[in-house]
């Protein structure tokens, strides 16, 4: 079987695309009648602007669900990116290569762990599936401009409305986006297997459990408006 050398794109609903960045993270493209919306920019392992141009010729906005390098690492490919201000304040002036590679390096560690401790599943090692290397993440001196994303902000795409909900927990500024037309919630890492809470106070910290609970309850409040959720990750190597 050949190796996967390009991100995997699946149309999960009409004009709604899931982009699998080599098993590391999920990104999404929502296309309306007039505009499009990009959700998350991944680790920066590929030319995302080029891929988007293949999927739509409409103007678009870019939103990241939170600041972590596997969701914000490709942001410097764009001129402007929307992010919640509670996460913007932790960003360095320019995302460094090391910050953009952190998740990619973690996937290599997982691959080694599976090789060294065979659990009987027979899963292939990561590099057998996705032949990328962290050297593929290039230094990006260009800096994008971050715009302050607000709770209940609405992106009107043309016969398609997407609303932002502040859902802290994974980070202080984590957000989820509700696509009313397709009845899909895009929740980043707000409620998947690695939602986690961490020590409060650093750029990669989570929040108090009580704050995370309030974020999760905000998602529950929107339950009448969505039938599906798509998060920021799948399982190992998808």
C-alpha positions in Angstrom: 0.0 0.0 0.0 1.3 3.4 -0.9 2.0 6.1 1.6 -0.3 9.1 2.1 1.5 12.2 0.9 -1.3 14.8 0.8 -3.9 15.8 3.4 -7.0 13.7 3.1 -10.1 15.7 2.2 -13.6 14.4 2.8 -16.9 16.2 2.0 -18.8 15.5 5.3 -21.9 17.5 4.2 -22.7 19.6 1.2 -20.0 22.2 0.7 -18.4 21.2 4.1 -14.9 19.7 3.9 -12.9 17.8 6.6 -9.2 18.1 6.1 -7.1 15.4 7.8 -3.5 16.7 8.3 -1.7 13.4 8.3 -3.5 12.1 11.3 -2.2 15.0 13.5 -5.3 17.2 13.5 -8.6 18.0 11.7 -9.3 21.2 9.8 -12.5 22.3 8.1 -13.7 24.4 5.2 -17.3 25.6 5.1 -18.5 27.2 1.9 -21.6 29.4 1.6 -23.2 31.2 -1.4 -21.0 34.2 -0.9 -18.1 33.4 1.4 -16.3 30.5 3.0 -14.9 29.9 6.5 -11.7 28.0 7.4 -11.6 26.4 10.9 -8.1 25.7 12.3 -4.8 25.9 10.4 -3.1 22.7 11.6 0.6 22.2 12.2 1.7 23.9 9.0 2.9 20.7 7.3 1.4 21.6 3.9 0.4 24.5 1.7 -3.1 25.0 3.1 -3.9 28.1 0.9 -3.2 26.0 -2.2 -5.6 23.3 -1.0 -8.3 25.8 -0.2 -8.0 27.3 -3.7 -8.8 23.9 -5.1 -12.0 23.6 -3.1 -13.4 27.1 -3.5 -12.8 30.3 -5.3 -14.8 32.4 -2.8 -13.3 34.8 -0.3 -12.9 33.4 3.2 -12.2 34.0 6.8 -9.9 31.9 9.0 -10.7 31.0 12.6 -8.7 28.9 15.0 -10.4 27.2 17.8 -7.4 27.7 20.2 -3.7 28.7 20.2 -2.1 25.2 20.3 0.5 24.5 17.6 -1.5 21.7 16.0 -4.4 24.1 15.4 -2.7 27.4 14.9 0.7 26.2 13.4 -0.2 27.1 9.8 -1.7 30.5 10.5 1.3 32.4 9.2 0.3 31.3 5.7 -2.6 33.8 6.0 -2.8 37.6 6.3 -5.4 37.6 9.1 -6.7 34.9 11.5 -9.5 35.1 14.1 -8.7 33.9 17.6 -10.2 34.5 21.0 -8.4 37.3 22.9 -7.8 35.1 26.0 -5.6 32.9 23.7 -4.1 35.8 21.7 -2.4 37.2 24.8 -0.3 34.1 25.1 1.0 34.1 21.6 4.6 35.0 20.8 5.2 37.7 18.2 6.0 35.1 15.5 5.2 31.4 15.9 8.6 29.6 15.9 9.4 26.4 14.1 9.8 24.6 17.4 6.3 25.6 18.5 4.8 24.5 15.1 6.6 21.1 15.3 5.6 20.1 18.8 2.6 17.9 17.8 4.4 16.4 14.8 7.2 15.3 17.1 4.7 13.8 19.6 3.2 11.7 16.8 6.7 10.4 16.1 7.0 9.4 19.8 3.7 7.6 19.6 5.0 5.7 16.6 8.1 4.6 18.4 6.1 3.5 21.4 4.0 1.2 19.3 7.1 -0.3 17.7 8.9 -0.9 21.0 5.8 -2.1 22.9 3.8 -4.3 20.5 0.3 -4.4 21.9 -0.8 -7.1 19.5 -2.9 -4.8 17.3 -0.5 -5.0 14.4 -0.9 -1.3 13.7 1.8 0.0 11.3 4.2 2.6 12.6 3.3 6.2 11.9 5.9 6.8 9.2 4.7 3.8 7.3 1.4 5.7 6.7 2.4 9.3 6.5 5.9 9.9 5.2 6.3 13.4 6.5 9.1 14.7 8.7 9.3 17.6 11.1 11.8 19.2 8.7 8.9 19.7 6.3 7.6 22.4 8.6 9.5 25.4 7.2 10.6 28.5 9.1 8.0 31.2 8.6 9.2 34.7 9.2 5.9 36.1 8.0 3.5 37.1 10.8 -0.2 36.9 10.4 -2.4 39.5 12.1 -4.7 38.1 14.8 -8.2 39.5 15.1 -10.1 39.3 18.3 -12.8 36.7 18.1 -15.8 37.4 20.3 -18.4 35.1 21.9 -21.6 35.0 19.9 -19.8 36.4 16.8 -21.5 35.4 13.6 -19.9 34.7 10.2 -22.5 35.2 7.4 -21.4 33.0 4.5 -24.4 33.6 2.3 -27.4 31.4 3.1 -25.3 29.9 5.8 -24.7 31.3 9.3 -21.9 30.1 11.6 -21.9 31.3 15.3 -19.0 31.4 17.7 -19.4 30.2 21.3 -16.6 30.7 23.9 -16.1 27.2 25.4 -13.1 27.4 27.7 -11.5 24.3 29.1 -8.7 23.0 26.9 -7.4 26.6 26.9 -8.9 29.8 28.3 -9.8 31.0 24.9 -11.1 27.8 23.3 -14.2 28.3 21.1 -16.7 26.1 19.3 -18.5 27.1 16.0 -22.1 26.2 15.3 -23.1 25.8 11.6 -26.9 26.2 11.8 -27.5 25.3 8.1 -25.8 21.9 8.3 -26.6 21.4 12.0 -22.9 20.7 12.8 -20.9 21.8 15.8 -17.1 22.2 15.2 -15.7 22.1 18.7 -11.9 21.9 18.4 -10.5 20.3 21.5 -13.4 21.6 23.7 -14.9 18.1 24.1 -12.7 15.3 22.7 -10.4 12.7 24.2 -7.7 15.2 25.1 -9.8 18.0 26.5 -7.8 17.9 29.7 -7.2 20.5 32.3 -3.7 21.6 33.2 -2.0 23.9 35.7 -3.4 27.4 35.3 -1.0 30.2 34.3 0.9 29.3 31.2 0.3 29.5 27.5 -0.5 25.8 27.2 -2.5 25.6 30.4 -6.1 24.7 30.7 -8.5 26.3 33.2 -10.2 25.4 36.5 -12.5 22.4 36.3 -15.4 24.7 37.2 -14.7 26.9 34.2 -14.3 24.0 31.9 -17.7 22.7 33.1 -19.3 26.1 32.2 -17.8 25.7 28.7 -19.2 22.2 28.3 -22.6 23.4 29.5 -22.6 26.0 26.9 -22.3 23.2 24.3 -25.2 21.4 26.0 -27.3 24.5 25.7 -26.8 24.4 21.9 -27.9 20.8 21.6 -31.2 21.6 19.9 -29.3 23.1 17.0 -26.9 20.4 16.0 -27.0 16.7 15.1 -23.3 16.1 14.6 -20.1 17.2 16.2 -16.7 17.3 14.5 -13.7 17.8 16.8 -10.0 18.8 16.4 -8.7 15.2 16.4 -9.4 11.6 15.5 -7.6 8.6 17.1 -4.0 7.8 16.5 -3.3 7.9 12.7 -7.1 8.1 12.2 
